[in-house]
Amino acid sequence: MAISLNYFLLGEAGGINQNTGKIDLHGIFDVVTSPIYPLGISNLVGICSFDGVERDTLFELRINSPEEEILAKMEFGVPAQYPGLSSKQVIGLQNIVISKRGKYTVDILEKNPTGYKFVKSVTLFTAIYPPKRRFAEGEIDAILSKKEELIVTVKTDYTIPGKEEVKKFQINLDPTAPFEEGYEAFPENNQLEIDGQIYDLEGVRRNAEWLFGKVKPKQTEEETN
């Protein structure tokens, strides 16, 4: 009987429950939302379920980028199971780097003395930016009418990846609002070019726009003095 993969689940934490002997998986997800990439995730947990594992078997897991480049490889073993029963395995995934938006996949291969036998490819997760905010008719004017109480300006620092240079941007809901000293307007096309390299800042803008209209945080006595 050929080995087959029933499912591959990804979560933030998990393992064997010492009280029940069952597998616990917490924070299951299939979408990663971030305003900035690359994004590093230090620890994740995957759970595989196989049918047809009739002997102790070694597998290789390969994580692929949206361009189908192999980002990481790891081996894991699955012990033999009684015929007719599924075999489950907890897999720790460390230091996963999400370089850009797109669909990341996992290939699982059975390893044997003659080489590798492909088992299945599944989606690991899809990396996206925060959703784009759509302002309702009159919503911007309503927010600006209470600008003393609500957030109408967002300032953000962007560190150029791999460099020490930091760009200070200001995003205003009111296009006529002045800029604080040391800050510059956010790029209209959401792109920043440094030394011929273009950095996509669309996610930063989307994240900032969701702050407009929220109540301003109260200043502490130290901040007001």
GROMACS elastic network, one bead per residue, 0.5 to 0.9 nm:
[ bonds ]
;  ai    aj funct       b0    kb
    1    51     6  0.89056   500
    1    52     6  0.58297   500
    1    53     6  0.85071   500
    1    54     6  0.83781   500
    2    51     6  0.82170   500
    2    52     6  0.59322   500
    2    53     6  0.81819   500
    3    50     6  0.67938   500
    3    51     6  0.57075   500
    3    53     6  0.59233   500
    3    54     6  0.85795   500
    3   110     6  0.82584   500
    3   119     6  0.70941   500
    4    49     6  0.86462   500
    4    50     6  0.56030   500
    4    51     6  0.52890   500
    4    52     6  0.65164   500
    4    53     6  0.84191   500
    4   119     6  0.62256   500
    4   120     6  0.75871   500
    5     8     6  0.77122   500
    5    48     6  0.72833   500
    5    49     6  0.59670   500
    5    51     6  0.64368   500
    5   108     6  0.85385   500
    5   119     6  0.68469   500
    5   120     6  0.66202   500
    6    48     6  0.75221   500
    6    49     6  0.52648   500
    6    50     6  0.54805   500
    6    51     6  0.69150   500
    6    86     6  0.84673   500
    7    47     6  0.79713   500
    7    48     6  0.58922   500
    7    49     6  0.55333   500
    7    50     6  0.75779   500
    7   122     6  0.84131   500
    8    46     6  0.67271   500
    8    47     6  0.55901   500
    8    49     6  0.67538   500
    8   122     6  0.73627   500
    8   123     6  0.86322   500
    8   124     6  0.81400   500
    9    25     6  0.84901   500
    9    28     6  0.70585   500
    9    29     6  0.80492   500
    9    30     6  0.84734   500
    9    45     6  0.83345   500
    9    46     6  0.55121   500
    9    47     6  0.51920   500
    9    48     6  0.67335   500
    9    49     6  0.89835   500
    9   124     6  0.81254   500
   10    13     6  0.88456   500
   10    25     6  0.80617   500
   10    26     6  0.88871   500
   10    27     6  0.82298   500
   10    28     6  0.55906   500
   10    29     6  0.61606   500
   10    30     6  0.71534   500
   10    44     6  0.72020   500
   10    45     6  0.58527   500
   10    47     6  0.65843   500
   10   124     6  0.71596   500
   10   125     6  0.83458   500
   11    14     6  0.71911   500
   11    25     6  0.60757   500
   11    26     6  0.56422   500
   11    29     6  0.59315   500
   11    30     6  0.85896   500
   11    44     6  0.60722   500
   11    45     6  0.53107   500
   11    46     6  0.63276   500
   11    47     6  0.84456   500
   12    25     6  0.76512   500
   12    26     6  0.59222   500
   12    27     6  0.50720   500
   12    28     6  0.66293   500
   12    29     6  0.81189   500
   12    43     6  0.71382   500
   12    44     6  0.50072   500
   12    45     6  0.59794   500
   12    46     6  0.87135   500
   13    24     6  0.82806   500
   13    25     6  0.59646   500
   13    26     6  0.52299   500
   13    27     6  0.68218   500
   13    28     6  0.85373   500
   13    43     6  0.79306   500
   13    44     6  0.62924   500
   13    45     6  0.56163   500
   13    46     6  0.87419   500
   14    17     6  0.86275   500
   14    23     6  0.72884   500
   14    24     6  0.51612   500
   14    26     6  0.58134   500
   14    27     6  0.88035   500
   14    44     6  0.85968   500
   14    45     6  0.61714   500
   14    46     6  0.82743   500
   14    47     6  0.87792   500
   14    90     6  0.79258   500
   14    92     6  0.89760   500
   15    18     6  0.89879   500
   15    22     6  0.84614   500
   15    23     6  0.56264   500
   15    24     6  0.54885   500
   15    25     6  0.66502   500
   15    45     6  0.80324   500
   15    47     6  0.88916   500
   15    90     6  0.63570   500
   15    91     6  0.87289   500
   16    19     6  0.87711   500
   16    20     6  0.82928   500
   16    21     6  0.59802   500
   16    22     6  0.57669   500
   16    24     6  0.61920   500
   16    25     6  0.89382   500
   16    90     6  0.79417   500
   17    20     6  0.55622   500
   17    21     6  0.50993   500
   17    22     6  0.53592   500
   17    23     6  0.58097   500
   17    24     6  0.62001   500
   18    21     6  0.54862   500
   18    22     6  0.78405   500
   19    22     6  0.81513   500
   20    23     6  0.84695   500
   23    47     6  0.85001   500
   23    88     6  0.84992   500
   23    89     6  0.87378   500
   23    90     6  0.78737   500
   25    28     6  0.68382   500
   25    45     6  0.77091   500
   25    46     6  0.83427   500
   25    47     6  0.79795   500
   26    45     6  0.88998   500
   29    32     6  0.77850   500
   29   125     6  0.75045   500
   30   123     6  0.79905   500
   30   124     6  0.65931   500
   30   126     6  0.63607   500
   30   127     6  0.87569   500
   31   124     6  0.87249   500
   31   125     6  0.51483   500
   31   127     6  0.59039   500
   31   128     6  0.73498   500
   32   125     6  0.67554   500
   32   126     6  0.61078   500
   32   128     6  0.62074   500
   32   129     6  0.83375   500
   33   126     6  0.85276   500
   33   127     6  0.59865   500
   33   128     6  0.50671   500
   33   129     6  0.54007   500
   33   130     6  0.58334   500
   33   131     6  0.88523   500
   34    37     6  0.71039   500
   34    39     6  0.77526   500
   34   127     6  0.76165   500
   34   128     6  0.65900   500
   34   129     6  0.53338   500
   34   130     6  0.63355   500
   34   203     6  0.70919   500
   34   204     6  0.86422   500
   34   207     6  0.85141   500
   35   128     6  0.82351   500
   35   129     6  0.53729   500
   35   130     6  0.62730   500
   35   201     6  0.77834   500
   35   202     6  0.75649   500
   35   205     6  0.79412   500
   35   206     6  0.73342   500
   35   207     6  0.60869   500
   36    39     6  0.68629   500
   36   100     6  0.85438   500
   36   129     6  0.77931   500
   36   200     6  0.84211   500
   36   201     6  0.72576   500
   36   202     6  0.86161   500
   36   203     6  0.61061   500
   36   204     6  0.64550   500
   37    40     6  0.85605   500
   37    98     6  0.67576   500
   37    99     6  0.57049   500
   37   100     6  0.54301   500
   37   101     6  0.75462   500
   37   200     6  0.87046   500
   37   203     6  0.87722   500
   38    97     6  0.66724   500
   38    98     6  0.53674   500
   38   100     6  0.58999   500
   38   101     6  0.89293   500
   38   161     6  0.82714   500
   39    96     6  0.83452   500
   39    97     6  0.57468   500
   39    98     6  0.50200   500
   39    99     6  0.64041   500
   39   100     6  0.80969   500
   40    95     6  0.63974   500
   40    96     6  0.57551   500
   40    98     6  0.61429   500
   40    99     6  0.83621   500
   41    44     6  0.74066   500
   41    94     6  0.73565   500
   41    95     6  0.54662   500
   41    96     6  0.51523   500
   41    97     6  0.63342   500
   41    98     6  0.79034   500
   42    93     6  0.80412   500
   42    94     6  0.52428   500
   42    96     6  0.63700   500
   42    97     6  0.85616   500
   43    92     6  0.72159   500
   43    93     6  0.58096   500
   43    95     6  0.62428   500
   43    96     6  0.75713   500
   44    91     6  0.84975   500
   44    92     6  0.61014   500
   44    94     6  0.63570   500
   44    95     6  0.84524   500
   44    96     6  0.81808   500
   45    90     6  0.69742   500
   45    91     6  0.57143   500
   45    93     6  0.58100   500
   45    94     6  0.85926   500
   46    89     6  0.82479   500
   46    90     6  0.59298   500
   46    92     6  0.64231   500
   46    93     6  0.72263   500
   47    88     6  0.68970   500
   47    89     6  0.56487   500
   47    91     6  0.60890   500
   47    92     6  0.88936   500
   48    87     6  0.80249   500
   48    88     6  0.54850   500
   48    89     6  0.53161   500
   48    90     6  0.67544   500
   48    91     6  0.78292   500
   49    86     6  0.63337   500
   49    87     6  0.55277   500
   49    89     6  0.66729   500
   50    53     6  0.67581   500
   50    78     6  0.89215   500
   50    85     6  0.88991   500
   50    86     6  0.55015   500
   50    87     6  0.50521   500
   50    88     6  0.63553   500
   50    89     6  0.85828   500
   51    54     6  0.86746   500
   51    81     6  0.87869   500
   51    83     6  0.87044   500
   51    84     6  0.76026   500
   51    85     6  0.69628   500
   51    87     6  0.63487   500
   52    55     6  0.87790   500
   52    80     6  0.88094   500
   52    81     6  0.80608   500
   52    83     6  0.71925   500
   52    84     6  0.76209   500
   52    85     6  0.81111   500
   52    86     6  0.74440   500
   52    87     6  0.81753   500
   53    56     6  0.72158   500
   53    57     6  0.70255   500
   53    78     6  0.76714   500
   53    79     6  0.75130   500
   53    80     6  0.54535   500
   53    81     6  0.60114   500
   53    82     6  0.83798   500
   53    83     6  0.81094   500
   53    85     6  0.88630   500
   53    86     6  0.78071   500
   53    87     6  0.67451   500
   54    57     6  0.83065   500
   54    79     6  0.82992   500
   54    81     6  0.57411   500
   54    82     6  0.69769   500
   54    83     6  0.67405   500
   55    78     6  0.84683   500
   55    79     6  0.65846   500
   55    81     6  0.71980   500
   56    77     6  0.71560   500
   56    78     6  0.58583   500
   56    81     6  0.83339   500
   57    76     6  0.85948   500
   57    77     6  0.56835   500
   57    78     6  0.53306   500
   57    79     6  0.63386   500
   57    80     6  0.71662   500
   57   110     6  0.73472   500
   57   111     6  0.74111   500
   57   112     6  0.80137   500
   58    75     6  0.69349   500
   58    76     6  0.58698   500
   58    78     6  0.63683   500
   58    79     6  0.87043   500
   58   109     6  0.87786   500
   58   110     6  0.62809   500
   58   111     6  0.54121   500
   58   112     6  0.73369   500
   59    74     6  0.84316   500
   59    75     6  0.55955   500
   59    76     6  0.54181   500
   59    77     6  0.60114   500
   59    78     6  0.76617   500
   59   108     6  0.68326   500
   59   109     6  0.55776   500
   59   111     6  0.52378   500
   59   112     6  0.85998   500
   59   116     6  0.86136   500
   60    73     6  0.68818   500
   60    74     6  0.56642   500
   60    76     6  0.64362   500
   60    77     6  0.87231   500
   60   107     6  0.81051   500
   60   108     6  0.58431   500
   60   109     6  0.52453   500
   60   110     6  0.64832   500
   60   111     6  0.66278   500
   60   116     6  0.84230   500
   61    72     6  0.82051   500
   61    73     6  0.56437   500
   61    74     6  0.53328   500
   61    75     6  0.61631   500
   61    76     6  0.77764   500
   61   106     6  0.66552   500
   61   107     6  0.58011   500
   61   109     6  0.65966   500
   62    70     6  0.64720   500
   62    71     6  0.74273   500
   62    72     6  0.57936   500
   62    74     6  0.67270   500
   62    75     6  0.89272   500
   62   105     6  0.82431   500
   62   106     6  0.54992   500
   62   107     6  0.51005   500
   62   108     6  0.65371   500
   62   109     6  0.83397   500
   63    68     6  0.87370   500
   63    69     6  0.83155   500
   63    70     6  0.57907   500
   63    71     6  0.55176   500
   63    72     6  0.52930   500
   63    73     6  0.64956   500
   63    74     6  0.89006   500
   63   104     6  0.71683   500
   63   105     6  0.59011   500
   63   107     6  0.66264   500
   63   124     6  0.79697   500
   64    67     6  0.75920   500
   64    68     6  0.50368   500
   64    69     6  0.52473   500
   64    71     6  0.54880   500
   64    72     6  0.74316   500
   64   103     6  0.88195   500
   64   104     6  0.56872   500
   64   105     6  0.51650   500
   64   106     6  0.60813   500
   64   107     6  0.76817   500
   64   124     6  0.88712   500
   65    69     6  0.51799   500
   65    70     6  0.64438   500
   65    71     6  0.63702   500
   65    98     6  0.81660   500
   65    99     6  0.80981   500
   65   100     6  0.85807   500
   65   102     6  0.79169   500
   65   103     6  0.71775   500
   65   104     6  0.51023   500
   65   105     6  0.68900   500
   66    69     6  0.74350   500
   66   100     6  0.81501   500
   66   101     6  0.77478   500
   66   102     6  0.52739   500
   66   103     6  0.50780   500
   66   104     6  0.53720   500
   66   105     6  0.76451   500
   66   126     6  0.89410   500
   67    70     6  0.89682   500
   67   102     6  0.86548   500
   67   103     6  0.87684   500
   67   104     6  0.87053   500
   68    71     6  0.87681   500
   68   104     6  0.80407   500
   68   105     6  0.79150   500
   70    73     6  0.75776   500
   71    96     6  0.85869   500
   71    97     6  0.82899   500
   72    96     6  0.82141   500
   74    93     6  0.87425   500
   75   111     6  0.88923   500
   76    89     6  0.85420   500
   76    91     6  0.73945   500
   77    89     6  0.81073   500
   78    81     6  0.87693   500
   78    87     6  0.71685   500
   78    88     6  0.75496   500
   78    89     6  0.64247   500
   79    87     6  0.75591   500
   79    89     6  0.88334   500
   80    87     6  0.75457   500
   81    84     6  0.82435   500
   81    85     6  0.63886   500
   81    86     6  0.70173   500
   81    87     6  0.60406   500
   82    85     6  0.56701   500
   82    86     6  0.82135   500
   82    87     6  0.88369   500
   83    86     6  0.83339   500
   93    96     6  0.70722   500
   98   101     6  0.78020   500
   98   104     6  0.85524   500
   98   127     6  0.76478   500
  100   127     6  0.72435   500
  100   128     6  0.84453   500
  101   104     6  0.89478   500
  101   126     6  0.73899   500
  101   128     6  0.53006   500
  101   129     6  0.74342   500
  102   125     6  0.85652   500
  102   126     6  0.55627   500
  102   127     6  0.52193   500
  102   128     6  0.67340   500
  103   123     6  0.70685   500
  103   124     6  0.76562   500
  103   125     6  0.61002   500
  103   127     6  0.63413   500
  103   128     6  0.89074   500
  104   122     6  0.89155   500
  104   123     6  0.61343   500
  104   124     6  0.54612   500
  104   125     6  0.55280   500
  104   126     6  0.59985   500
  104   127     6  0.76685   500
  105   121     6  0.68416   500
  105   122     6  0.56651   500
  105   125     6  0.70080   500
  105   126     6  0.86776   500
  106   120     6  0.83291   500
  106   121     6  0.55585   500
  106   122     6  0.53789   500
  106   123     6  0.61337   500
  106   124     6  0.57871   500
  107   118     6  0.77744   500
  107   119     6  0.76990   500
  107   120     6  0.59747   500
  107   122     6  0.66074   500
  107   123     6  0.88807   500
  108   117     6  0.88360   500
  108   118     6  0.65072   500
  108   119     6  0.55866   500
  108   120     6  0.55259   500
  108   121     6  0.62771   500
  108   122     6  0.83821   500
  109   116     6  0.60226   500
  109   117     6  0.53806   500
  109   119     6  0.50949   500
  109   120     6  0.71579   500
  109   121     6  0.89277   500
  110   115     6  0.84529   500
  110   116     6  0.55741   500
  110   118     6  0.62705   500
  110   119     6  0.64694   500
  111   114     6  0.81278   500
  111   115     6  0.60250   500
  111   117     6  0.64617   500
  111   118     6  0.88579   500
  112   115     6  0.54005   500
  112   116     6  0.61297   500
  112   117     6  0.77395   500
  113   116     6  0.83114   500
  118   121     6  0.84361   500
  123   126     6  0.77422   500
  128   131     6  0.83668   500
  128   203     6  0.85142   500
  129   132     6  0.83710   500
  129   202     6  0.77955   500
  129   203     6  0.50421   500
  129   204     6  0.84456   500
  129   206     6  0.76367   500
  129   207     6  0.82678   500
  130   133     6  0.87768   500
  130   203     6  0.62913   500
  130   204     6  0.86536   500
  130   206     6  0.61334   500
  130   207     6  0.61333   500
  131   203     6  0.86014   500
  131   206     6  0.68497   500
  131   207     6  0.82347   500
  132   203     6  0.87148   500
  132   205     6  0.89111   500
  132   206     6  0.55483   500
  132   207     6  0.83103   500
  132   209     6  0.82593   500
  132   210     6  0.84864   500
  133   206     6  0.67996   500
  133   207     6  0.88174   500
  133   209     6  0.66916   500
  133   210     6  0.64770   500
  135   138     6  0.80461   500
  135   139     6  0.59973   500
  135   140     6  0.69156   500
  136   139     6  0.52791   500
  136   140     6  0.78740   500
  137   140     6  0.77418   500
  137   141     6  0.88094   500
  138   141     6  0.54015   500
  138   142     6  0.62144   500
  138   143     6  0.88133   500
  139   142     6  0.50803   500
  139   143     6  0.62833   500
  139   144     6  0.87131   500
  139   213     6  0.89390   500
  140   143     6  0.51683   500
  140   144     6  0.61940   500
  140   145     6  0.86152   500
  140   173     6  0.75347   500
  140   174     6  0.85379   500
  140   212     6  0.87595   500
  140   213     6  0.83468   500
  141   144     6  0.50964   500
  141   145     6  0.61058   500
  141   146     6  0.89259   500
  142   145     6  0.52224   500
  142   146     6  0.69593   500
  142   213     6  0.87529   500
  143   146     6  0.54915   500
  143   147     6  0.63737   500
  143   150     6  0.67755   500
  143   151     6  0.81458   500
  143   152     6  0.73875   500
  143   173     6  0.89011   500
  143   212     6  0.76623   500
  143   213     6  0.54325   500
  143   214     6  0.88352   500
  144   148     6  0.85270   500
  144   150     6  0.79089   500
  144   151     6  0.87902   500
  144   152     6  0.68182   500
  144   173     6  0.78696   500
  144   174     6  0.74205   500
  144   213     6  0.82112   500
  145   148     6  0.83182   500
  146   149     6  0.55805   500
  146   150     6  0.59463   500
  146   151     6  0.88732   500
  146   213     6  0.85761   500
  147   151     6  0.65334   500
  147   152     6  0.61173   500
  147   213     6  0.82717   500
  148   151     6  0.80446   500
  148   152     6  0.88201   500
  148   216     6  0.83453   500
  149   213     6  0.87391   500
  149   214     6  0.85391   500
  149   215     6  0.59886   500
  149   216     6  0.58843   500
  150   212     6  0.73098   500
  150   213     6  0.51130   500
  150   214     6  0.54275   500
  150   216     6  0.51802   500
  150   217     6  0.89558   500
  151   154     6  0.74035   500
  151   173     6  0.88068   500
  151   211     6  0.66764   500
  151   212     6  0.50983   500
  151   213     6  0.52275   500
  151   214     6  0.55507   500
  151   215     6  0.61587   500
  151   216     6  0.54336   500
  151   217     6  0.88356   500
  152   171     6  0.85286   500
  152   172     6  0.61582   500
  152   173     6  0.52941   500
  152   174     6  0.71780   500
  152   211     6  0.80795   500
  152   212     6  0.52678   500
  152   213     6  0.65055   500
  152   214     6  0.85040   500
  153   170     6  0.70096   500
  153   171     6  0.57600   500
  153   173     6  0.61920   500
  153   174     6  0.80525   500
  153   177     6  0.85147   500
  153   208     6  0.89184   500
  153   211     6  0.86684   500
  153   212     6  0.72093   500
  154   169     6  0.83537   500
  154   170     6  0.57232   500
  154   171     6  0.51635   500
  154   172     6  0.65143   500
  154   173     6  0.85698   500
  154   208     6  0.63408   500
  154   209     6  0.81321   500
  154   211     6  0.75597   500
  154   212     6  0.78449   500
  155   168     6  0.72773   500
  155   169     6  0.57574   500
  155   171     6  0.63273   500
  155   172     6  0.86946   500
  155   180     6  0.89356   500
  155   183     6  0.77708   500
  155   208     6  0.84633   500
  156   167     6  0.83593   500
  156   168     6  0.59609   500
  156   169     6  0.53696   500
  156   170     6  0.63697   500
  156   171     6  0.82121   500
  156   183     6  0.88292   500
  156   204     6  0.85316   500
  156   208     6  0.83363   500
  157   166     6  0.64299   500
  157   167     6  0.57040   500
  157   169     6  0.62795   500
  157   170     6  0.88478   500
  158   161     6  0.88998   500
  158   165     6  0.85140   500
  158   166     6  0.55199   500
  158   167     6  0.51350   500
  158   168     6  0.64281   500
  158   169     6  0.76989   500
  158   204     6  0.89047   500
  159   162     6  0.84692   500
  159   163     6  0.72621   500
  159   164     6  0.68257   500
  159   165     6  0.59890   500
  159   167     6  0.63736   500
  159   168     6  0.88516   500
  160   163     6  0.53671   500
  160   164     6  0.68166   500
  160   165     6  0.57848   500
  160   166     6  0.61640   500
  160   167     6  0.76014   500
  160   194     6  0.84698   500
  160   199     6  0.83852   500
  161   164     6  0.80884   500
  161   165     6  0.86823   500
  162   165     6  0.89335   500
  163   166     6  0.82698   500
  167   183     6  0.80777   500
  167   184     6  0.83651   500
  168   182     6  0.69570   500
  168   184     6  0.63705   500
  168   185     6  0.86834   500
  168   186     6  0.87095   500
  169   182     6  0.86424   500
  169   183     6  0.51805   500
  169   185     6  0.56837   500
  169   186     6  0.53318   500
  169   187     6  0.86156   500
  170   179     6  0.68736   500
  170   180     6  0.78536   500
  170   183     6  0.59063   500
  170   184     6  0.58948   500
  170   185     6  0.54377   500
  170   186     6  0.59737   500
  171   174     6  0.89160   500
  171   175     6  0.88240   500
  171   179     6  0.88735   500
  171   184     6  0.87054   500
  171   185     6  0.65057   500
  171   186     6  0.59399   500
  171   205     6  0.78494   500
  171   208     6  0.75640   500
  171   209     6  0.82194   500
  172   175     6  0.60175   500
  172   176     6  0.82292   500
  172   177     6  0.65768   500
  172   178     6  0.85721   500
  172   179     6  0.85080   500
  172   185     6  0.84825   500
  172   186     6  0.89831   500
  172   212     6  0.88796   500
  173   176     6  0.88388   500
  173   177     6  0.81059   500
  173   209     6  0.81559   500
  173   212     6  0.71351   500
  174   177     6  0.55138   500
  175   178     6  0.85114   500
  179   182     6  0.82795   500
  179   183     6  0.63685   500
  179   184     6  0.68356   500
  179   185     6  0.76227   500
  180   183     6  0.56870   500
  180   184     6  0.80872   500
  181   184     6  0.83129   500
  184   187     6  0.88764   500
  185   188     6  0.82070   500
  186   189     6  0.87086   500
  186   190     6  0.72095   500
  186   191     6  0.89684   500
  186   205     6  0.80491   500
  187   191     6  0.61030   500
  187   192     6  0.68803   500
  187   201     6  0.83404   500
  188   191     6  0.77278   500
  189   192     6  0.85474   500
  189   201     6  0.86816   500
  189   202     6  0.81405   500
  190   199     6  0.84537   500
  190   200     6  0.62279   500
  190   202     6  0.50155   500
  190   203     6  0.85426   500
  190   204     6  0.84617   500
  190   205     6  0.73271   500
  191   198     6  0.63984   500
  191   199     6  0.56064   500
  191   201     6  0.55984   500
  191   202     6  0.73628   500
  192   197     6  0.80801   500
  192   198     6  0.55512   500
  192   199     6  0.50457   500
  192   200     6  0.66703   500
  192   201     6  0.71185   500
  193   196     6  0.60126   500
  193   197     6  0.53994   500
  193   199     6  0.62403   500
  194   197     6  0.52147   500
  194   198     6  0.65137   500
  194   199     6  0.79425   500
  195   198     6  0.84403   500
  200   203     6  0.77005   500
  200   204     6  0.87448   500
  201   204     6  0.52381   500
  201   205     6  0.65825   500
  201   206     6  0.88500   500
  202   205     6  0.52665   500
  202   206     6  0.62751   500
  202   207     6  0.86740   500
  203   206     6  0.50504   500
  203   207     6  0.60806   500
  203   208     6  0.85563   500
  204   207     6  0.51778   500
  204   208     6  0.61880   500
  204   209     6  0.87003   500
  205   208     6  0.50878   500
  205   209     6  0.61394   500
  205   210     6  0.88885   500
  206   209     6  0.52611   500
  206   210     6  0.67324   500
  207   210     6  0.56472   500
  207   211     6  0.73264   500
  208   211     6  0.54619   500
  208   212     6  0.73728   500
  209   212     6  0.55595   500
  210   213     6  0.80044   500
  210   214     6  0.82902   500
  211   214     6  0.57070   500
  211   215     6  0.88906   500
  212   215     6  0.87237   500
  213   216     6  0.85215   500
  214   217     6  0.88373   500
  215   218     6  0.87514   500
  216   219     6  0.87500   500
  219   222     6  0.79948   500
  219   223     6  0.58761   500
  219   224     6  0.64752   500
  220   223     6  0.52181   500
  220   224     6  0.64602   500
  220   225     6  0.88689   500
  221   224     6  0.52577   500
  221   225     6  0.63141   500
  222   225     6  0.53578   500
